[in-house]
Each structure stands twice: as structure tokens, then as C-alpha cells.
Amino acid sequence: MTDPGIPQLQALPDGDAEVSLVVRLQWEDVAALGQDAARLAARFKRPVTLDEAAGHRLRIRPPAAHAKAMPQERAQQPAVASTTVSPLPARSPQEQARQAIEKINGNNSHETA
């Protein structure tokens, strides 16, 4: 059972996530994606779908202007470690993706201690 208002989200084995959605575009934007796909296909020497071209375009975009940037002086400060707090164990990309999906879906069936 799928709610058409909520995009489907799937964790991929490489640690990425796949979101399935329908996007309404003007023909000029579709043509631009086609040109991007052609350029990527020439670079990768294999066929490239519009989905892949759109994903590539999203990954190479600069951060949005409304995204909060870290202040310069804070970015240059060294991290201070506390000896009283033990570090969290490293999580695999798959585990991070699974937990993100569970958080989005509201599932707390698999909790780690």
C-alpha cells in the first residue's frame, strides 16, 4: 500500500538512498536533462538515463542559499574531545540509510543498544 503523496524511499547497498517521485517539468528542462545525459554518456562511454542525469545534476549543485553555513571562526576551531564520553561506534552506510528510513517512516522496530 503506497500513499501517492509520500515519495518511496529505498536504501541501496552502496549506502545511497533512492527516492521515487514524479516531477512535472517544462520541455526546456527535459531537453536540458537530455543534453546532460548525452554529455555523461560520452564521458562514461555507456548509456545514461534521464533519471541518472537528474541525480548527477542534483549532486553537483552548490548548496542552497538558505542552507546554514558554518561560521568561519567555528570551522577553524579544533574539535575538543571529552574523556568522559565514549565515542559512538561507527555505523555502516547501510545502517545509516536504514535508520534514516525508519525515522522518516516512524518505525522504531529495530533499535540498537
Biopython code that builds the backbone (N, CA, C, O; Angstrom):
import numpy as np
from Bio.PDB.StructureBuilder import StructureBuilder

atoms = [
    (1, "MET", "N", (0.855, -1.166, 0.000)),
    (1, "MET", "CA", (0.000, 0.000, 0.000)),
    (1, "MET", "C", (0.901, 1.229, 0.000)),
    (1, "MET", "O", (1.716, 1.411, 0.905)),
    (2, "THR", "N", (0.753, 2.060, -1.006)),
    (2, "THR", "CA", (1.595, 3.236, -1.166)),
    (2, "THR", "C", (0.741, 4.481, -1.238)),
    (2, "THR", "O", (-0.200, 4.551, -2.029)),
    (3, "ASP", "N", (1.065, 5.461, -0.417)),
    (3, "ASP", "CA", (0.386, 6.747, -0.450)),
    (3, "ASP", "C", (1.012, 7.574, -1.558)),
    (3, "ASP", "O", (2.220, 7.813, -1.532)),
    (4, "PRO", "N", (0.217, 8.025, -2.546)),
    (4, "PRO", "CA", (0.800, 8.772, -3.656)),
    (4, "PRO", "C", (1.405, 10.106, -3.242)),
    (4, "PRO", "O", (2.190, 10.678, -3.997)),
    (5, "GLY", "N", (1.062, 10.614, -2.069)),
    (5, "GLY", "CA", (1.606, 11.888, -1.617)),
    (5, "GLY", "C", (2.963, 11.763, -0.948)),
    (5, "GLY", "O", (3.634, 12.769, -0.716)),
    (6, "ILE", "N", (3.377, 10.538, -0.633)),
    (6, "ILE", "CA", (4.651, 10.320, 0.048)),
    (6, "ILE", "C", (5.591, 9.586, -0.904)),
    (6, "ILE", "O", (5.283, 8.479, -1.344)),
    (7, "PRO", "N", (6.743, 10.197, -1.228)),
    (7, "PRO", "CA", (7.674, 9.517, -2.133)),
    (7, "PRO", "C", (8.224, 8.245, -1.504)),
    (7, "PRO", "O", (8.445, 8.182, -0.295)),
    (8, "GLN", "N", (8.442, 7.228, -2.341)),
    (8, "GLN", "CA", (9.014, 5.984, -1.864)),
    (8, "GLN", "C", (10.504, 6.181, -1.661)),
    (8, "GLN", "O", (11.168, 6.829, -2.470)),
    (9, "LEU", "N", (11.026, 5.622, -0.584)),
    (9, "LEU", "CA", (12.426, 5.752, -0.234)),
    (9, "LEU", "C", (12.997, 4.364, -0.040)),
    (9, "LEU", "O", (12.398, 3.532, 0.642)),
    (10, "GLN", "N", (14.160, 4.108, -0.640)),
    (10, "GLN", "CA", (14.767, 2.789, -0.552)),
    (10, "GLN", "C", (16.261, 2.942, -0.299)),
    (10, "GLN", "O", (16.932, 3.735, -0.960)),
    (11, "ALA", "N", (16.777, 2.179, 0.660)),
    (11, "ALA", "CA", (18.215, 2.161, 0.918)),
    (11, "ALA", "C", (18.881, 1.270, -0.122)),
    (11, "ALA", "O", (18.390, 0.182, -0.422)),
    (12, "LEU", "N", (19.997, 1.734, -0.670)),
    (12, "LEU", "CA", (20.740, 0.976, -1.663)),
    (12, "LEU", "C", (21.958, 0.329, -1.014)),
    (12, "LEU", "O", (22.458, 0.839, -0.012)),
    (13, "PRO", "N", (22.447, -0.785, -1.563)),
    (13, "PRO", "CA", (23.580, -1.495, -0.957)),
    (13, "PRO", "C", (24.846, -0.649, -0.829)),
    (13, "PRO", "O", (25.666, -0.901, 0.054)),
    (14, "ASP", "N", (25.019, 0.352, -1.699)),
    (14, "ASP", "CA", (26.236, 1.176, -1.637)),
    (14, "ASP", "C", (26.140, 2.293, -0.605)),
    (14, "ASP", "O", (27.060, 3.102, -0.484)),
    (15, "GLY", "N", (25.032, 2.348, 0.145)),
    (15, "GLY", "CA", (24.876, 3.367, 1.173)),
    (15, "GLY", "C", (24.081, 4.572, 0.733)),
    (15, "GLY", "O", (23.714, 5.403, 1.564)),
    (16, "ASP", "N", (23.803, 4.690, -0.560)),
    (16, "ASP", "CA", (22.975, 5.784, -1.054)),
    (16, "ASP", "C", (21.512, 5.467, -0.780)),
    (16, "ASP", "O", (21.177, 4.370, -0.333)),
    (17, "ALA", "N", (20.663, 6.418, -1.046)),
    (17, "ALA", "CA", (19.220, 6.221, -0.928)),
    (17, "ALA", "C", (18.583, 6.555, -2.263)),
    (17, "ALA", "O", (19.071, 7.416, -2.995)),
    (18, "GLU", "N", (17.502, 5.878, -2.576)),
    (18, "GLU", "CA", (16.771, 6.132, -3.813)),
    (18, "GLU", "C", (15.380, 6.625, -3.457)),
    (18, "GLU", "O", (14.658, 5.984, -2.693)),
    (19, "VAL", "N", (15.014, 7.763, -4.014)),
    (19, "VAL", "CA", (13.693, 8.338, -3.801)),
    (19, "VAL", "C", (12.962, 8.293, -5.133)),
    (19, "VAL", "O", (13.444, 8.829, -6.130)),
    (20, "SER", "N", (11.800, 7.653, -5.147)),
    (20, "SER", "CA", (10.991, 7.593, -6.360)),
    (20, "SER", "C", (9.942, 8.684, -6.292)),
    (20, "SER", "O", (9.148, 8.741, -5.353)),
    (21, "LEU", "N", (9.943, 9.551, -7.296)),
    (21, "LEU", "CA", (8.957, 10.616, -7.328)),
    (21, "LEU", "C", (8.661, 11.009, -8.764)),
    (21, "LEU", "O", (9.406, 10.681, -9.687)),
    (22, "VAL", "N", (7.566, 11.714, -8.927)),
    (22, "VAL", "CA", (7.161, 12.214, -10.236)),
    (22, "VAL", "C", (7.377, 13.719, -10.227)),
    (22, "VAL", "O", (6.934, 14.418, -9.317)),
    (23, "VAL", "N", (8.060, 14.203, -11.246)),
    (23, "VAL", "CA", (8.373, 15.626, -11.332)),
    (23, "VAL", "C", (7.752, 16.177, -12.604)),
    (23, "VAL", "O", (7.905, 15.599, -13.679)),
    (24, "ARG", "N", (7.061, 17.278, -12.481)),
    (24, "ARG", "CA", (6.463, 17.930, -13.644)),
    (24, "ARG", "C", (7.432, 19.005, -14.130)),
    (24, "ARG", "O", (7.737, 19.948, -13.400)),
    (25, "LEU", "N", (7.917, 18.860, -15.369)),
    (25, "LEU", "CA", (8.929, 19.757, -15.918)),
    (25, "LEU", "C", (8.452, 20.394, -17.209)),
    (25, "LEU", "O", (7.593, 19.857, -17.907)),
    (26, "GLN", "N", (9.023, 21.543, -17.512)),
    (26, "GLN", "CA", (8.797, 22.147, -18.819)),
    (26, "GLN", "C", (9.686, 21.416, -19.823)),
    (26, "GLN", "O", (10.698, 20.820, -19.455)),
    (27, "TRP", "N", (9.291, 21.470, -21.096)),
    (27, "TRP", "CA", (10.037, 20.753, -22.121)),
    (27, "TRP", "C", (11.487, 21.215, -22.203)),
    (27, "TRP", "O", (12.372, 20.417, -22.512)),
    (28, "GLU", "N", (11.739, 22.488, -21.932)),
    (28, "GLU", "CA", (13.111, 23.001, -21.972)),
    (28, "GLU", "C", (13.978, 22.297, -20.924)),
    (28, "GLU", "O", (15.147, 22.002, -21.171)),
    (29, "ASP", "N", (13.392, 22.032, -19.756)),
    (29, "ASP", "CA", (14.130, 21.345, -18.699)),
    (29, "ASP", "C", (14.389, 19.883, -19.067)),
    (29, "ASP", "O", (15.451, 19.337, -18.766)),
    (30, "VAL", "N", (13.411, 19.257, -19.719)),
    (30, "VAL", "CA", (13.595, 17.878, -20.178)),
    (30, "VAL", "C", (14.716, 17.834, -21.217)),
    (30, "VAL", "O", (15.552, 16.931, -21.197)),
    (31, "ALA", "N", (14.727, 18.812, -22.122)),
    (31, "ALA", "CA", (15.779, 18.877, -23.138)),
    (31, "ALA", "C", (17.148, 19.080, -22.486)),
    (31, "ALA", "O", (18.134, 18.476, -22.909)),
    (32, "ALA", "N", (17.209, 19.929, -21.457)),
    (32, "ALA", "CA", (18.481, 20.158, -20.761)),
    (32, "ALA", "C", (18.957, 18.879, -20.076)),
    (32, "ALA", "O", (20.151, 18.582, -20.084)),
    (33, "LEU", "N", (18.031, 18.118, -19.482)),
    (33, "LEU", "CA", (18.405, 16.840, -18.877)),
    (33, "LEU", "C", (18.899, 15.866, -19.937)),
    (33, "LEU", "O", (19.838, 15.106, -19.701)),
    (34, "GLY", "N", (18.266, 15.890, -21.104)),
    (34, "GLY", "CA", (18.718, 15.046, -22.207)),
    (34, "GLY", "C", (20.131, 15.398, -22.640)),
    (34, "GLY", "O", (20.937, 14.514, -22.930)),
    (35, "GLN", "N", (20.430, 16.692, -22.684)),
    (35, "GLN", "CA", (21.788, 17.117, -23.036)),
    (35, "GLN", "C", (22.781, 16.688, -21.957)),
    (35, "GLN", "O", (23.888, 16.249, -22.268)),
    (36, "ASP", "N", (22.388, 16.816, -20.702)),
    (36, "ASP", "CA", (23.255, 16.348, -19.613)),
    (36, "ASP", "C", (23.499, 14.847, -19.734)),
    (36, "ASP", "O", (24.624, 14.378, -19.559)),
    (37, "ALA", "N", (22.438, 14.094, -20.036)),
    (37, "ALA", "CA", (22.574, 12.646, -20.189)),
    (37, "ALA", "C", (23.518, 12.314, -21.338)),
    (37, "ALA", "O", (24.326, 11.392, -21.227)),
    (38, "ALA", "N", (23.423, 13.054, -22.437)),
    (38, "ALA", "CA", (24.314, 12.813, -23.578)),
    (38, "ALA", "C", (25.768, 13.097, -23.200)),
    (38, "ALA", "O", (26.663, 12.339, -23.573)),
    (39, "ARG", "N", (26.010, 14.189, -22.461)),
    (39, "ARG", "CA", (27.383, 14.512, -22.035)),
    (39, "ARG", "C", (27.930, 13.438, -21.091)),
    (39, "ARG", "O", (29.082, 13.021, -21.209)),
    (40, "LEU", "N", (27.084, 12.998, -20.152)),
    (40, "LEU", "CA", (27.520, 11.952, -19.228)),
    (40, "LEU", "C", (27.775, 10.643, -19.960)),
    (40, "LEU", "O", (28.733, 9.933, -19.652)),
    (41, "ALA", "N", (26.925, 10.323, -20.923)),
    (41, "ALA", "CA", (27.103, 9.092, -21.696)),
    (41, "ALA", "C", (28.422, 9.126, -22.460)),
    (41, "ALA", "O", (29.117, 8.113, -22.547)),
    (42, "ALA", "N", (28.768, 10.284, -23.013)),
    (42, "ALA", "CA", (30.040, 10.408, -23.731)),
    (42, "ALA", "C", (31.213, 10.252, -22.759)),
    (42, "ALA", "O", (32.222, 9.630, -23.091)),
    (43, "ARG", "N", (31.074, 10.816, -21.565)),
    (43, "ARG", "CA", (32.157, 10.726, -20.586)),
    (43, "ARG", "C", (32.301, 9.305, -20.037)),
    (43, "ARG", "O", (33.413, 8.795, -19.898)),
    (44, "PHE", "N", (31.155, 8.666, -19.723)),
    (44, "PHE", "CA", (31.179, 7.328, -19.128)),
    (44, "PHE", "C", (31.260, 6.216, -20.167)),
    (44, "PHE", "O", (31.489, 5.057, -19.822)),
    (45, "LYS", "N", (31.073, 6.563, -21.432)),
    (45, "LYS", "CA", (31.099, 5.594, -22.544)),
    (45, "LYS", "C", (30.059, 4.486, -22.350)),
    (45, "LYS", "O", (30.331, 3.305, -22.568)),
    (46, "ARG", "N", (28.854, 4.909, -21.929)),
    (46, "ARG", "CA", (27.724, 3.989, -21.762)),
    (46, "ARG", "C", (26.446, 4.813, -21.770)),
    (46, "ARG", "O", (26.492, 6.023, -21.549)),
    (47, "PRO", "N", (25.304, 4.178, -22.021)),
    (47, "PRO", "CA", (24.039, 4.923, -21.996)),
    (47, "PRO", "C", (23.752, 5.464, -20.590)),
    (47, "PRO", "O", (24.084, 4.831, -19.588)),
    (48, "VAL", "N", (23.131, 6.641, -20.538)),
    (48, "VAL", "CA", (22.766, 7.281, -19.274)),
    (48, "VAL", "C", (21.296, 7.684, -19.366)),
    (48, "VAL", "O", (20.886, 8.314, -20.341)),
    (49, "THR", "N", (20.502, 7.325, -18.359)),
    (49, "THR", "CA", (19.079, 7.665, -18.351)),
    (49, "THR", "C", (18.874, 9.098, -17.877)),
    (49, "THR", "O", (19.772, 9.711, -17.299)),
    (50, "LEU", "N", (17.680, 9.618, -18.131)),
    (50, "LEU", "CA", (17.343, 10.944, -17.614)),
    (50, "LEU", "C", (17.350, 10.947, -16.086)),
    (50, "LEU", "O", (17.729, 11.943, -15.470)),
    (51, "ASP", "N", (16.931, 9.830, -15.469)),
    (51, "ASP", "CA", (16.972, 9.719, -14.008)),
    (51, "ASP", "C", (18.398, 9.902, -13.492)),
    (51, "ASP", "O", (18.637, 10.635, -12.533)),
    (52, "GLU", "N", (19.339, 9.219, -14.149)),
    (52, "GLU", "CA", (20.736, 9.310, -13.731)),
    (52, "GLU", "C", (21.279, 10.718, -13.951)),
    (52, "GLU", "O", (22.026, 11.235, -13.120)),
    (53, "ALA", "N", (20.905, 11.339, -15.066)),
    (53, "ALA", "CA", (21.347, 12.709, -15.347)),
    (53, "ALA", "C", (20.787, 13.676, -14.304)),
    (53, "ALA", "O", (21.489, 14.583, -13.857)),
    (54, "ALA", "N", (19.526, 13.482, -13.915)),
    (54, "ALA", "CA", (18.927, 14.349, -12.893)),
    (54, "ALA", "C", (19.626, 14.152, -11.553)),
    (54, "ALA", "O", (19.905, 15.124, -10.851)),
    (55, "GLY", "N", (19.909, 12.905, -11.193)),
    (55, "GLY", "CA", (20.621, 12.635, -9.949)),
    (55, "GLY", "C", (22.008, 13.254, -9.949)),
    (55, "GLY", "O", (22.453, 13.803, -8.941)),
    (56, "HIS", "N", (22.692, 13.164, -11.088)),
    (56, "HIS", "CA", (24.023, 13.768, -11.203)),
    (56, "HIS", "C", (23.942, 15.278, -11.042)),
    (56, "HIS", "O", (24.764, 15.886, -10.356)),
    (57, "ARG", "N", (22.952, 15.871, -11.676)),
    (57, "ARG", "CA", (22.781, 17.331, -11.588)),
    (57, "ARG", "C", (22.511, 17.753, -10.143)),
    (57, "ARG", "O", (23.029, 18.775, -9.692)),
    (58, "LEU", "N", (21.710, 16.979, -9.418)),
    (58, "LEU", "CA", (21.429, 17.311, -8.020)),
    (58, "LEU", "C", (22.680, 17.199, -7.150)),
    (58, "LEU", "O", (22.866, 17.991, -6.227)),
    (59, "ARG", "N", (23.539, 16.216, -7.442)),
    (59, "ARG", "CA", (24.747, 16.036, -6.637)),
    (59, "ARG", "C", (25.782, 17.124, -6.874)),
    (59, "ARG", "O", (26.552, 17.439, -5.967)),
    (60, "ILE", "N", (25.822, 17.713, -8.075)),
    (60, "ILE", "CA", (26.868, 18.698, -8.366)),
    (60, "ILE", "C", (26.430, 20.123, -8.097)),
    (60, "ILE", "O", (27.236, 21.043, -8.235)),
    (61, "ARG", "N", (25.182, 20.336, -7.719)),
    (61, "ARG", "CA", (24.694, 21.694, -7.438)),
    (61, "ARG", "C", (25.338, 22.231, -6.175)),
    (61, "ARG", "O", (25.572, 21.477, -5.230)),
    (62, "PRO", "N", (25.628, 23.530, -6.146)),
    (62, "PRO", "CA", (26.139, 24.123, -4.905)),
    (62, "PRO", "C", (25.033, 24.138, -3.850)),
    (62, "PRO", "O", (23.854, 24.058, -4.194)),
    (63, "PRO", "N", (25.399, 24.239, -2.574)),
    (63, "PRO", "CA", (24.380, 24.278, -1.524)),
    (63, "PRO", "C", (23.421, 25.445, -1.735)),
    (63, "PRO", "O", (23.795, 26.486, -2.275)),
    (64, "ALA", "N", (22.195, 25.254, -1.305)),
    (64, "ALA", "CA", (21.180, 26.296, -1.442)),
    (64, "ALA", "C", (21.549, 27.501, -0.592)),
    (64, "ALA", "O", (22.209, 27.370, 0.439)),
    (65, "ALA", "N", (21.120, 28.673, -1.033)),
    (65, "ALA", "CA", (21.437, 29.915, -0.328)),
    (65, "ALA", "C", (20.833, 29.928, 1.071)),
    (65, "ALA", "O", (21.385, 30.556, 1.975)),
    (66, "HIS", "N", (19.695, 29.237, 1.263)),
    (66, "HIS", "CA", (19.056, 29.244, 2.573)),
    (66, "HIS", "C", (19.676, 28.231, 3.536)),
    (66, "HIS", "O", (19.341, 28.222, 4.720)),
    (67, "ALA", "N", (20.578, 27.376, 3.037)),
    (67, "ALA", "CA", (21.229, 26.405, 3.913)),
    (67, "ALA", "C", (22.186, 27.139, 4.850)),
    (67, "ALA", "O", (22.887, 28.064, 4.440)),
    (68, "LYS", "N", (22.204, 26.718, 6.092)),
    (68, "LYS", "CA", (23.062, 27.390, 7.069)),
    (68, "LYS", "C", (24.510, 26.967, 6.851)),
    (68, "LYS", "O", (24.819, 25.776, 6.811)),
    (69, "ALA", "N", (25.377, 27.933, 6.712)),
    (69, "ALA", "CA", (26.803, 27.663, 6.589)),
    (69, "ALA", "C", (27.442, 27.775, 7.965)),
    (69, "ALA", "O", (26.992, 28.544, 8.815)),
    (70, "MET", "N", (28.498, 26.996, 8.171)),
    (70, "MET", "CA", (29.206, 27.051, 9.433)),
    (70, "MET", "C", (30.016, 28.344, 9.477)),
    (70, "MET", "O", (30.732, 28.647, 8.523)),
    (71, "PRO", "N", (29.921, 29.110, 10.558)),
    (71, "PRO", "CA", (30.714, 30.332, 10.654)),
    (71, "PRO", "C", (32.199, 30.025, 10.493)),
    (71, "PRO", "O", (32.673, 28.982, 10.944)),
    (72, "GLN", "N", (32.931, 30.931, 9.851)),
    (72, "GLN", "CA", (34.337, 30.713, 9.533)),
    (72, "GLN", "C", (35.175, 30.448, 10.786)),
    (72, "GLN", "O", (35.997, 29.531, 10.795)),
    (73, "GLU", "N", (34.975, 31.244, 11.848)),
    (73, "GLU", "CA", (35.794, 31.057, 13.042)),
    (73, "GLU", "C", (35.490, 29.727, 13.723)),
    (73, "GLU", "O", (36.380, 29.127, 14.327)),
    (74, "ARG", "N", (34.257, 29.263, 13.635)),
    (74, "ARG", "CA", (33.904, 27.979, 14.234)),
    (74, "ARG", "C", (34.485, 26.827, 13.421)),
    (74, "ARG", "O", (34.877, 25.805, 13.986)),
    (75, "ALA", "N", (34.544, 26.982, 12.105)),
    (75, "ALA", "CA", (35.077, 25.929, 11.248)),
    (75, "ALA", "C", (36.566, 25.728, 11.481)),
    (75, "ALA", "O", (37.075, 24.628, 11.264)),
    (76, "GLN", "N", (37.286, 26.775, 11.924)),
    (76, "GLN", "CA", (38.726, 26.677, 12.104)),
    (76, "GLN", "C", (39.116, 26.223, 13.505)),
    (76, "GLN", "O", (40.283, 25.909, 13.738)),
    (77, "GLN", "N", (38.175, 26.179, 14.441)),
    (77, "GLN", "CA", (38.485, 25.748, 15.792)),
    (77, "GLN", "C", (38.696, 24.240, 15.813)),
    (77, "GLN", "O", (37.945, 23.505, 15.173)),
    (78, "PRO", "N", (39.709, 23.769, 16.541)),
    (78, "PRO", "CA", (39.905, 22.321, 16.633)),
    (78, "PRO", "C", (38.791, 21.690, 17.466)),
    (78, "PRO", "O", (38.240, 22.320, 18.369)),
    (79, "ALA", "N", (38.479, 20.468, 17.154)),
    (79, "ALA", "CA", (37.459, 19.750, 17.909)),
    (79, "ALA", "C", (38.015, 19.400, 19.282)),
    (79, "ALA", "O", (39.169, 18.989, 19.403)),
    (80, "VAL", "N", (37.201, 19.562, 20.308)),
    (80, "VAL", "CA", (37.618, 19.260, 21.669)),
    (80, "VAL", "C", (36.945, 17.960, 22.074)),
    (80, "VAL", "O", (35.719, 17.855, 22.056)),
    (81, "ALA", "N", (37.748, 16.974, 22.438)),
    (81, "ALA", "CA", (37.209, 15.679, 22.828)),
    (81, "ALA", "C", (37.128, 15.604, 24.343)),
    (81, "ALA", "O", (38.032, 16.067, 25.039)),
    (82, "SER", "N", (36.077, 15.037, 24.844)),
    (82, "SER", "CA", (35.906, 14.846, 26.275)),
    (82, "SER", "C", (36.256, 13.409, 26.604)),
    (82, "SER", "O", (35.834, 12.488, 25.904)),
    (83, "THR", "N", (37.020, 13.212, 27.659)),
    (83, "THR", "CA", (37.403, 11.855, 28.035)),
    (83, "THR", "C", (36.294, 11.134, 28.783)),
    (83, "THR", "O", (36.372, 9.919, 28.967)),
    (84, "THR", "N", (35.265, 11.849, 29.220)),
    (84, "THR", "CA", (34.196, 11.214, 29.980)),
    (84, "THR", "C", (33.120, 10.618, 29.083)),
    (84, "THR", "O", (32.286, 9.845, 29.556)),
    (85, "VAL", "N", (33.123, 10.958, 27.812)),
    (85, "VAL", "CA", (32.113, 10.453, 26.891)),
    (85, "VAL", "C", (32.787, 9.527, 25.894)),
    (85, "VAL", "O", (33.734, 9.920, 25.213)),
    (86, "SER", "N", (32.298, 8.301, 25.810)),
    (86, "SER", "CA", (32.880, 7.377, 24.842)),
    (86, "SER", "C", (32.281, 7.645, 23.467)),
    (86, "SER", "O", (31.098, 7.969, 23.359)),
    (87, "PRO", "N", (33.089, 7.512, 22.413)),
    (87, "PRO", "CA", (32.574, 7.762, 21.069)),
    (87, "PRO", "C", (31.565, 6.688, 20.664)),
    (87, "PRO", "O", (31.641, 5.541, 21.103)),
    (88, "LEU", "N", (30.629, 7.087, 19.825)),
    (88, "LEU", "CA", (29.657, 6.127, 19.310)),
    (88, "LEU", "C", (30.350, 5.191, 18.335)),
    (88, "LEU", "O", (31.270, 5.606, 17.629)),
    (89, "PRO", "N", (29.926, 3.941, 18.284)),
    (89, "PRO", "CA", (30.534, 3.032, 17.313)),
    (89, "PRO", "C", (30.203, 3.493, 15.894)),
    (89, "PRO", "O", (29.121, 4.016, 15.632)),
    (90, "ALA", "N", (31.155, 3.287, 14.990)),
    (90, "ALA", "CA", (30.944, 3.676, 13.597)),
    (90, "ALA", "C", (29.823, 2.833, 13.003)),
    (90, "ALA", "O", (29.728, 1.631, 13.254)),
    (91, "ARG", "N", (28.973, 3.490, 12.208)),
    (91, "ARG", "CA", (27.873, 2.780, 11.552)),
    (91, "ARG", "C", (28.165, 2.698, 10.066)),
    (91, "ARG", "O", (28.719, 3.625, 9.475)),
    (92, "SER", "N", (27.793, 1.595, 9.479)),
    (92, "SER", "CA", (27.979, 1.439, 8.039)),
    (92, "SER", "C", (26.996, 2.351, 7.304)),
    (92, "SER", "O", (25.978, 2.747, 7.870)),
    (93, "PRO", "N", (27.295, 2.686, 6.045)),
    (93, "PRO", "CA", (26.351, 3.498, 5.272)),
    (93, "PRO", "C", (24.976, 2.846, 5.177)),
    (93, "PRO", "O", (23.957, 3.537, 5.178)),
    (94, "GLN", "N", (24.947, 1.518, 5.094)),
    (94, "GLN", "CA", (23.668, 0.817, 5.013)),
    (94, "GLN", "C", (22.870, 1.014, 6.296)),
    (94, "GLN", "O", (21.659, 1.229, 6.257)),
    (95, "GLU", "N", (23.563, 0.937, 7.439)),
    (95, "GLU", "CA", (22.887, 1.123, 8.722)),
    (95, "GLU", "C", (22.383, 2.557, 8.859)),
    (95, "GLU", "O", (21.278, 2.783, 9.350)),
    (96, "GLN", "N", (23.193, 3.527, 8.424)),
    (96, "GLN", "CA", (22.763, 4.919, 8.473)),
    (96, "GLN", "C", (21.525, 5.131, 7.608)),
    (96, "GLN", "O", (20.580, 5.801, 8.026)),
    (97, "ALA", "N", (21.529, 4.558, 6.398)),
    (97, "ALA", "CA", (20.386, 4.705, 5.497)),
    (97, "ALA", "C", (19.146, 4.042, 6.087)),
    (97, "ALA", "O", (18.050, 4.601, 6.034)),
    (98, "ARG", "N", (19.327, 2.830, 6.657)),
    (98, "ARG", "CA", (18.190, 2.117, 7.240)),
    (98, "ARG", "C", (17.587, 2.924, 8.383)),
    (98, "ARG", "O", (16.365, 3.033, 8.488)),
    (99, "GLN", "N", (18.433, 3.490, 9.241)),
    (99, "GLN", "CA", (17.929, 4.272, 10.363)),
    (99, "GLN", "C", (17.245, 5.548, 9.891)),
    (99, "GLN", "O", (16.250, 5.972, 10.478)),
    (100, "ALA", "N", (17.771, 6.165, 8.833)),
    (100, "ALA", "CA", (17.125, 7.364, 8.292)),
    (100, "ALA", "C", (15.746, 7.025, 7.753)),
    (100, "ALA", "O", (14.793, 7.776, 7.961)),
    (101, "ILE", "N", (15.635, 5.893, 7.058)),
    (101, "ILE", "CA", (14.346, 5.471, 6.507)),
    (101, "ILE", "C", (13.367, 5.172, 7.635)),
    (101, "ILE", "O", (12.202, 5.566, 7.570)),
    (102, "GLU", "N", (13.837, 4.474, 8.674)),
    (102, "GLU", "CA", (12.958, 4.177, 9.805)),
    (102, "GLU", "C", (12.486, 5.455, 10.487)),
    (102, "GLU", "O", (11.333, 5.551, 10.906)),
    (103, "LYS", "N", (13.377, 6.435, 10.598)),
    (103, "LYS", "CA", (12.999, 7.703, 11.220)),
    (103, "LYS", "C", (11.930, 8.403, 10.391)),
    (103, "LYS", "O", (10.969, 8.944, 10.937)),
    (104, "ILE", "N", (12.100, 8.390, 9.062)),
    (104, "ILE", "CA", (11.124, 9.018, 8.169)),
    (104, "ILE", "C", (9.787, 8.296, 8.245)),
    (104, "ILE", "O", (8.732, 8.926, 8.317)),
    (105, "ASN", "N", (9.842, 6.964, 8.229)),
    (105, "ASN", "CA", (8.616, 6.166, 8.242)),
    (105, "ASN", "C", (8.002, 6.047, 9.631)),
    (105, "ASN", "O", (6.863, 5.598, 9.763)),
    (106, "GLY", "N", (8.735, 6.442, 10.666)),
    (106, "GLY", "CA", (8.217, 6.355, 12.022)),
    (106, "GLY", "C", (8.320, 4.967, 12.607)),
    (106, "GLY", "O", (7.634, 4.658, 13.582)),
    (107, "ASN", "N", (9.171, 4.110, 12.030)),
    (107, "ASN", "CA", (9.359, 2.753, 12.543)),
    (107, "ASN", "C", (10.464, 2.762, 13.577)),
    (107, "ASN", "O", (11.547, 3.297, 13.337)),
    (108, "ASN", "N", (10.199, 2.183, 14.700)),
    (108, "ASN", "CA", (11.227, 2.013, 15.714)),
    (108, "ASN", "C", (11.354, 0.541, 16.059)),
    (108, "ASN", "O", (11.705, 0.194, 17.187)),
    (109, "SER", "N", (11.068, -0.334, 15.091)),
    (109, "SER", "CA", (11.055, -1.761, 15.354)),
    (109, "SER", "C", (12.455, -2.314, 15.548)),
    (109, "SER", "O", (12.623, -3.306, 16.258)),
    (110, "HIS", "N", (13.478, -1.697, 14.932)),
    (110, "HIS", "CA", (14.851, -2.187, 15.050)),
    (110, "HIS", "C", (15.677, -1.127, 15.753)),
    (110, "HIS", "O", (16.081, -0.134, 15.149)),
    (111, "GLU", "N", (15.921, -1.348, 17.028)),
    (111, "GLU", "CA", (16.699, -0.388, 17.792)),
    (111, "GLU", "C", (18.021, -1.026, 18.161)),
    (111, "GLU", "O", (18.090, -2.221, 18.449)),
    (112, "THR", "N", (19.067, -0.221, 18.149)),
    (112, "THR", "CA", (20.370, -0.719, 18.548)),
    (112, "THR", "C", (20.701, -0.196, 19.933)),
    (112, "THR", "O", (20.319, 0.915, 20.300)),
    (113, "ALA", "N", (21.416, -1.010, 20.697)),
    (113, "ALA", "CA", (21.757, -0.609, 22.064)),
    (113, "ALA", "C", (23.110, 0.042, 22.111)),
    (113, "ALA", "O", (23.564, 0.444, 23.183)),
]
sb = StructureBuilder()
sb.init_structure("model")
sb.init_model(0)
sb.init_chain("A")
sb.init_seg("    ")
for serial, (resi, resn, name, xyz) in enumerate(atoms, 1):
    if name == "N":
        sb.init_residue(resn, " ", resi, " ")
    sb.init_atom(name, np.array(xyz, "f"), 0.0, 1.0, " ", f" {name:<3s}", serial, name[0])
structure = sb.get_structure()
